């Protein structure tokens, strides 16, 4: 049962609501309870029996129970004009300014939320002045200024659109050219490949034939070397027995001094130093040491004594004499003999003889297995050169095709990117913009990456790489935000990422950077590309409709 105080309050509310409803009827010419927007006016009409259903159709009430300060409907739809329902919504008409929805809990709370004061209609709530006309005028001036700026920005945007579409057309033309060129190169590749196969086949045959001849020559040389290996040790051994006069198994200094052929300085006697030279600076050597160390030095001396070995002649006599003088100062007059012995061992036995025929059993043996492969004959080398030219030509065509394929991939990558509904953002790719605050220098390269670097220098940290476009908070417009993802990982945290908010302006620049959440960065980015005149006009129409 209602108390007398409650009855009075209901009566007072009913009176005020009736008056407010009549006022709303005058303003909007559509009857509806206070707190109900014009769009929902038809939902608040009584049935024939003066009944009314909650908007969620959970209950049927008397129409007079709407705004009676008692919450009957679970969805709060029966109390749009009071604070009785915690989930109710109050609609401010705000004629002359923008309409507004607010929680019904803020109705008659003593705070003026609606610029027309309609949310504070209870006598005890206090009076609110109507500031809608003033606010509307201020917003209209602001929007007028925005419209003028947008008009200039839209003109620049049109230029960006034209340039973006031109770049796209150029990429498509270039791709067609590359495809045509690639087909030509593929045909040329087949030709070069066939030429290469033929040249390599001839090359293989020529090299095989040359190797066969070379193998026969090596076999003959090996046979001769084997004979030398068998005979030379015997000759050295015979000479060892000749020098070893006391038959103690060693050749000593005194035993070499009797051989005048070992007189290096030609002074008529073999000195101790000269004898020790042939003994490898030792006092005596055994048979093995004599063969490996002494014989290569003694043999040239014996050959010179027989007149069957001559040292090499320098091409310039003046240089020869100068060289001799220098070496004599260093070697005590034995430089010429040392050179002869060295030349004998370097050239090999068979080249040391004056005559063309090798004297089997004389000289030092060289290991032919370690000798470098002889140069090819002129015809074989010519065939090899032709094969090399064919291989190089084929490789050049292949390299050209790889370069073409890479350029096609780059073009396809660009074409796959969304540069806006009219390619207006295309010219921003390849450009980078910077913003400095007290600690960092931020860089944004649209459609590529976002990064951060300390003002004092140091390594650059990637905040994210181009990922996708995002819709605005209302979910209606797509080209208002960009996302850059998969940046460098934070310490014990996620990978960094960046959201770029795009705004219309006459110049392209970053105006602010913040980090509202750990490792998540927000960029405010202004550019004429964001001056979408159609979207602004649609928003302007909504604003006028709300007014």
C-alpha positions in Angstrom: 0.0 0.0 0.0 1.3 3.4 -0.9 1.9 6.0 1.8 0.4 9.5 1.6 3.9 10.8 0.9 4.4 8.3 -1.9 1.0 9.2 -3.4 1.9 12.8 -3.4 5.2 12.1 -5.1 3.6 10.0 -7.8 1.1 12.8 -8.4 3.8 15.4 -8.6 5.9 13.3 -11.0 2.8 12.6 -13.1 2.1 16.3 -13.3 5.7 17.2 -14.2 6.1 14.3 -16.7 2.9 15.4 -18.4 4.1 18.9 -18.7 7.5 17.8 -19.9 5.9 15.4 -22.4 3.8 18.3 -23.8 6.9 20.4 -24.1 8.6 17.5 -25.9 5.6 17.2 -28.2 6.0 20.9 -29.1 9.7 20.5 -29.7 9.7 17.3 -31.7 6.1 17.1 -32.8 6.0 13.5 -31.8 4.5 12.5 -28.4 6.7 10.3 -26.3 7.6 10.0 -22.5 10.5 12.1 -21.2 13.9 10.4 -21.7 12.8 8.6 -24.9 14.7 9.5 -28.2 12.7 10.4 -31.3 13.8 7.2 -33.0 12.0 5.1 -30.3 8.9 7.2 -30.0 6.7 4.6 -31.8 7.7 2.0 -29.2 6.1 4.0 -26.4 2.5 4.1 -27.6 -0.4 2.5 -25.6 -2.4 -0.4 -26.8 -6.2 -0.2 -27.2 -6.7 -1.2 -23.6 -4.2 1.4 -22.5 -1.6 -1.3 -21.8 2.1 -1.4 -22.8 4.7 -4.1 -23.1 8.3 -3.8 -21.9 10.6 -3.5 -24.8 12.0 -7.0 -24.0 8.3 -8.2 -24.0 8.8 -9.8 -20.6 5.9 -7.9 -19.0 2.7 -6.1 -19.8 2.0 -2.9 -17.8 -0.5 -0.1 -17.7 0.7 2.7 -19.9 0.5 5.0 -16.9 3.3 2.9 -15.2 5.9 4.4 -17.5 8.1 6.9 -15.6 6.2 6.3 -12.4 9.6 6.1 -10.5 9.2 2.3 -10.0 11.2 -0.2 -12.1 8.8 -2.8 -13.5 10.7 -4.1 -16.6 13.9 -6.1 -16.3 15.4 -4.2 -19.2 14.6 -0.8 -17.5 12.6 0.3 -20.5 9.6 1.5 -18.4 11.7 4.2 -16.6 13.6 6.1 -19.3 12.9 9.4 -17.5 13.6 8.4 -13.9 16.5 6.9 -12.0 14.4 4.0 -10.8 16.0 1.4 -13.0 19.8 0.9 -12.7 20.1 -0.1 -16.4 17.8 2.6 -17.8 18.9 5.1 -20.5 17.8 8.8 -20.5 17.8 10.7 -23.7 18.6 14.5 -23.8 17.0 16.3 -26.7 19.4 19.2 -26.4 17.7 21.2 -29.1 20.2 23.6 -30.8 23.1 21.2 -30.0 24.0 17.6 -30.1 21.5 15.1 -28.6 22.9 12.9 -25.8 22.2 9.5 -24.0 23.2 9.0 -20.4 22.5 6.4 -17.7 19.2 7.1 -16.0 20.9 6.9 -12.6 22.2 10.5 -13.4 18.6 11.9 -13.7 17.7 14.3 -10.9 21.1 13.8 -9.1 21.7 17.5 -8.8 24.2 17.6 -11.6 23.3 19.1 -15.0 24.4 16.6 -17.6 22.1 17.7 -20.5 22.8 21.1 -21.9 19.0 21.8 -22.0 18.7 20.8 -18.3 16.1 18.2 -19.0 17.8 15.5 -16.8 17.2 17.7 -13.7 13.4 18.4 -13.8 12.6 17.6 -10.2 12.0 20.7 -8.0 14.5 19.4 -5.5 17.2 18.7 -8.1 18.0 22.4 -8.7 17.6 24.5 -11.8 19.8 24.1 -14.9 20.4 26.7 -17.4 19.9 25.9 -21.1 23.3 26.3 -22.8 22.5 24.3 -25.9 22.4 27.3 -28.2 25.7 28.6 -27.0 27.4 25.1 -27.3 25.8 24.5 -30.6 27.1 27.9 -31.9 30.6 27.1 -30.7 30.6 23.6 -32.3 29.2 25.0 -35.5 32.1 27.5 -35.6 34.6 24.8 -34.9 33.1 22.6 -37.6 33.1 25.5 -40.0 36.8 25.9 -39.4 37.3 22.2 -39.8 35.3 22.3 -43.0 37.6 25.0 -44.4 40.7 23.1 -43.4 39.2 19.9 -44.8 38.5 21.6 -48.1 42.1 22.5 -48.5 43.2 19.1 -47.3 40.8 17.4 -49.7 42.5 19.2 -52.6 45.8 17.9 -51.5 44.3 14.5 -51.0 43.0 14.6 -54.5 46.6 15.1 -55.7 47.7 12.2 -53.5 45.0 10.0 -55.0 46.1 10.9 -58.6 49.7 10.2 -57.7 48.8 6.9 -56.0 46.8 5.7 -58.9 49.6 6.8 -61.3 52.1 4.8 -59.3 49.8 1.8 -59.4 49.4 2.1 -63.2 53.2 2.5 -63.6 53.7 -0.7 -61.5 51.2 -2.6 -63.6 52.8 -1.4 -66.8 56.2 -2.3 -65.5 55.0 -5.8 -64.5 53.7 -6.4 -68.0 57.0 -5.3 -69.4 58.8 -7.7 -67.0 56.6 -10.6 -67.9 57.3 -10.0 -71.6 61.0 -9.7 -71.0 61.0 -12.8 -68.8 59.4 -14.8 -71.6 62.1 -13.6 -74.0 64.8 -14.5 -71.5 63.3 -18.0 -71.0 63.5 -18.6 -74.7 67.1 -17.3 -74.7 67.9 -19.5 -71.8 66.9 -22.6 -73.7 69.2 -21.5 -76.6 72.1 -20.8 -74.2 71.5 -24.1 -72.4 71.7 -26.1 -75.6 74.9 -24.3 -76.7 76.3 -24.9 -73.3 75.5 -28.6 -73.5 77.2 -28.9 -76.9 80.2 -27.0 -75.8 80.6 -29.0 -72.6 80.3 -32.2 -74.5 83.1 -31.2 -76.8 85.1 -30.0 -73.8 84.7 -33.3 -72.0 85.8 -35.2 -75.1 88.8 -32.9 -75.6 89.9 -33.1 -71.9 89.5 -36.8 -71.9 91.6 -37.2 -75.0 94.2 -34.8 -73.5 94.3 -36.7 -70.2 94.8 -39.9 -72.0 97.8 -38.5 -73.9 99.0 -36.9 -70.7 98.6 -40.2 -68.8 100.7 -42.0 -71.4 103.4 -39.3 -71.1 103.3 -39.6 -67.3 103.6 -43.3 -67.5 106.7 -43.0 -69.8 108.1 -40.4 -67.4 107.4 -42.5 -64.4 109.2 -45.4 -66.1 112.2 -43.2 -66.7 112.1 -41.9 -63.1 111.9 -45.4 -61.8 115.1 -46.2 -63.7 116.7 -43.1 -62.2 115.6 -44.1 -58.7 117.2 -47.4 -59.1 120.4 -46.2 -60.6 121.1 -42.9 -58.7 121.4 -44.5 -55.3 123.8 -47.0 -56.7 126.0 -44.2 -58.2 125.9 -42.3 -54.9 126.7 -45.5 -53.0 129.7 -46.2 -55.3 130.9 -42.6 -54.7 130.5 -43.1 -50.9 132.6 -46.2 -51.0 135.2 -44.3 -53.1 135.5 -41.5 -50.5 135.3 -43.9 -47.4 139.0 -44.8 -47.7 139.3 -46.1 -44.1 136.2 -48.3 -44.6 134.6 -47.3 -41.3 131.2 -46.7 -42.8 131.5 -42.9 -42.7 132.7 -40.2 -45.0 134.7 -37.6 -43.1 136.1 -34.2 -43.7 139.7 -35.4 -44.4 138.4 -37.9 -46.9 136.7 -35.2 -49.0 139.7 -32.8 -48.9 141.6 -35.1 -51.2 139.0 -34.5 -54.1 140.2 -31.3 -55.8 136.9 -31.2 -57.7 135.2 -30.0 -54.4 137.3 -26.8 -54.3 134.5 -24.3 -54.4 136.6 -21.1 -54.3 139.2 -22.4 -56.8 142.2 -21.7 -54.6 143.8 -25.1 -55.2 142.8 -26.8 -52.0 139.6 -28.1 -50.3 139.3 -26.3 -47.0 137.6 -27.8 -43.9 134.7 -25.3 -44.3 134.3 -26.5 -47.9 134.3 -30.1 -46.9 131.8 -29.5 -44.1 129.6 -27.7 -46.6 129.3 -31.0 -48.6 128.7 -32.9 -45.4 125.8 -30.6 -44.5 128.0 -28.8 -41.8 128.8 -32.1 -40.1 132.1 -33.8 -39.3 131.0 -37.0 -41.0 128.0 -38.7 -42.6 126.8 -42.3 -43.0 125.6 -43.8 -46.3 122.0 -42.7 -46.0 122.9 -39.1 -45.1 125.5 -39.1 -47.9 122.9 -40.1 -50.4 120.2 -37.6 -49.3 122.3 -34.6 -48.1 125.8 -34.7 -49.5 125.3 -36.2 -53.0 122.9 -33.4 -54.3 125.8 -31.0 -53.5 128.7 -33.1 -54.7 127.1 -34.3 -58.0 126.9 -30.8 -59.6 130.6 -30.2 -58.8 131.6 -33.5 -60.4 129.5 -32.7 -63.5 131.1 -29.3 -63.9 134.5 -30.8 -63.6 133.5 -33.1 -66.5 132.1 -30.2 -68.5 128.6 -31.6 -68.7 126.8 -29.0 -66.6 126.8 -25.2 -66.8 125.0 -22.7 -64.6 122.2 -20.6 -66.0 123.1 -17.3 -67.6 121.5 -14.0 -66.5 119.9 -12.1 -69.4 121.8 -8.9 -68.4 125.5 -9.1 -67.8 125.5 -6.0 -65.7 122.9 -7.4 -63.5 124.8 -10.7 -63.3 128.0 -9.0 -62.1 126.1 -6.8 -59.6 124.4 -10.0 -58.3 127.7 -11.8 -58.1 129.4 -9.0 -56.2 126.5 -8.9 -53.6 126.5 -12.6 -53.1 130.3 -12.8 -52.9 130.2 -10.3 -50.1 127.8 -12.6 -48.2 129.2 -16.0 -49.1 132.9 -15.4 -49.3 133.3 -15.9 -53.0 131.3 -19.1 -53.3 128.1 -17.6 -54.5 128.5 -18.8 -58.1 129.1 -22.3 -57.0 126.1 -22.2 -54.6 123.9 -20.9 -57.4 125.0 -23.7 -59.7 124.2 -26.3 -57.1 120.8 -24.7 -56.4 120.0 -24.5 -60.1 121.0 -28.1 -60.6 118.6 -29.3 -57.8 115.8 -27.0 -59.0 116.0 -27.8 -62.7 116.5 -31.5 -62.3 119.1 -33.8 -63.6 117.9 -34.2 -67.2 117.8 -30.3 -67.8 121.3 -29.9 -66.3 123.1 -31.7 -69.1 124.2 -29.7 -72.2 123.2 -32.5 -74.6 119.6 -33.5 -75.3 119.9 -37.1 -74.1 119.6 -37.9 -70.4 122.6 -39.5 -68.8 120.9 -42.3 -66.9 122.3 -42.7 -63.4 123.3 -39.0 -63.0 121.7 -36.1 -61.2 118.8 -35.7 -58.6 115.5 -37.4 -59.0 112.2 -35.2 -58.8 108.9 -36.6 -57.8 106.7 -36.3 -60.9 103.5 -37.2 -58.9 103.5 -33.9 -57.1 104.2 -31.9 -60.3 101.4 -29.6 -61.5 99.3 -30.7 -64.4 100.8 -29.5 -67.7 99.0 -26.7 -69.5 96.5 -27.8 -72.2 97.5 -27.7 -75.8 96.3 -24.8 -77.9 93.3 -26.7 -79.4 92.1 -28.2 -76.1 92.4 -24.8 -74.4 90.4 -23.2 -77.2 87.6 -25.7 -76.7 87.7 -25.1 -72.9 87.5 -21.4 -73.5 84.4 -21.8 -75.7 82.8 -24.0 -73.0 83.5 -21.3 -70.4 82.0 -18.6 -72.6 78.9 -20.8 -73.0 78.6 -21.4 -69.3 79.0 -17.7 -68.5 76.4 -16.7 -71.1 73.9 -19.2 -69.6 74.7 -18.0 -66.1 74.1 -14.4 -67.2 70.7 -15.3 -68.6 69.8 -17.1 -65.4 70.9 -14.1 -63.3 68.8 -11.8 -65.4 65.7 -14.0 -64.9 66.3 -14.1 -61.1 66.5 -10.3 -61.1 63.3 -10.0 -63.1 61.5 -12.5 -60.7 62.6 -10.4 -57.7 61.3 -7.2 -59.2 58.0 -8.9 -60.0 57.7 -10.1 -56.4 58.4 -6.6 -55.2 55.7 -5.2 -57.4 53.2 -7.9 -56.4 54.0 -7.1 -52.7 53.2 -3.5 -53.3 50.0 -4.3 -55.2 48.9 -6.5 -52.4 49.0 -3.7 -49.9 45.9 -1.7 -49.2 46.8 2.0 -49.8 43.3 3.2 -49.0 40.0 3.2 -51.0 41.5 5.3 -53.7 45.3 4.6 -53.2 45.6 8.0 -51.5 48.2 6.6 -49.0 50.4 5.0 -51.6 52.9 7.9 -51.9 53.6 7.7 -48.1 55.4 4.4 -48.6 59.1 4.9 -48.8 58.9 8.0 -46.7 59.8 8.1 -42.9 58.7 10.7 -40.4 60.2 11.4 -37.0 59.0 12.7 -33.6 61.1 13.6 -30.6 60.1 13.8 -27.0 62.3 14.2 -23.9 63.7 10.7 -24.1 63.2 9.1 -27.5 63.2 9.7 -31.2 60.3 7.9 -32.8 60.3 7.0 -36.5 57.3 5.9 -38.6 57.8 4.6 -42.1 54.2 4.0 -43.4 53.5 0.5 -44.6 56.9 -0.6 -43.4 57.8 -0.2 -39.7 57.7 1.9 -36.6 60.8 2.3 -34.3 62.2 4.0 -31.3 65.7 5.2 -30.5 67.2 7.0 -27.5 67.9 10.7 -28.1 71.5 10.1 -27.0 71.9 7.4 -29.7 72.2 3.7 -29.3 70.5 0.8 -31.1 67.1 1.3 -32.8 64.2 -0.7 -31.4 61.5 -2.0 -33.7 58.1 -1.2 -32.4 56.3 -3.1 -35.1 56.1 -3.9 -38.8 53.2 -3.1 -41.1 50.3 -5.4 -40.4 46.8 -4.1 -41.3 44.2 -1.4 -41.3 41.8 -1.2 -38.3 38.3 0.2 -38.1 37.5 3.2 -36.0 36.0 2.7 -32.5 32.5 2.8 -33.9 33.4 0.1 -36.4 32.1 2.1 -39.3 35.2 3.5 -41.0 38.2 1.4 -41.9 40.9 3.8 -42.9 41.4 5.7 -39.6 43.9 3.4 -37.8 46.9 1.3 -38.8 48.5 -1.5 -36.9 52.2 -2.3 -36.8 52.9 -5.7 -35.1 55.6 -8.2 -34.3 58.1 -5.7 -33.0 61.1 -6.4 -30.7 60.1 -8.3 -27.5 60.0 -6.4 -24.3 62.0 -7.7 -21.3 59.9 -10.5 -19.8 56.9 -9.2 -21.9 55.2 -9.4 -25.2 56.3 -8.2 -28.6 56.0 -4.5 -29.1 53.2 -3.2 -31.3 52.0 0.3 -32.5 48.6 1.7 -33.4 48.7 4.8 -35.7 45.7 7.1 -35.5 45.3 9.1 -38.7 43.8 12.6 -38.7 43.2 15.1 -41.4 45.7 17.9 -41.7 47.4 20.0 -44.4 50.9 18.6 -43.7 52.1 15.0 -43.1 53.7 14.6 -39.7 53.6 12.8 -36.3 52.1 15.0 -33.6 52.3 12.7 -30.6 53.5 9.3 -29.4 52.4 7.6 -26.1 52.6 4.2 -24.5 49.3 3.8 -22.7 50.0 0.1 -22.1 53.3 -1.7 -21.6 54.9 -2.4 -25.0 51.9 -0.9 -26.9 52.5 2.5 -28.5 50.0 5.0 -30.0 51.0 7.4 -32.8 49.0 10.5 -33.7 49.7 10.9 -37.4 48.3 13.8 -39.5 48.2 13.7 -43.3 46.1 15.2 -46.1 45.4 11.6 -47.2 43.0 11.4 -44.2 41.0 14.3 -45.4 38.0 12.2 -46.6 35.5 14.8 -47.7 32.7 12.2 -48.2 33.1 10.9 -44.7 33.1 14.4 -43.3 30.0 15.3 -45.1 28.2 12.2 -43.8 29.3 13.1 -40.3 28.2 16.7 -40.9 24.7 15.5 -42.0 24.4 13.4 -38.8 25.4 16.5 -36.8 22.7 18.5 -38.5 20.2 15.8 -37.9 21.0 15.7 -34.2 20.6 19.4 -34.0 
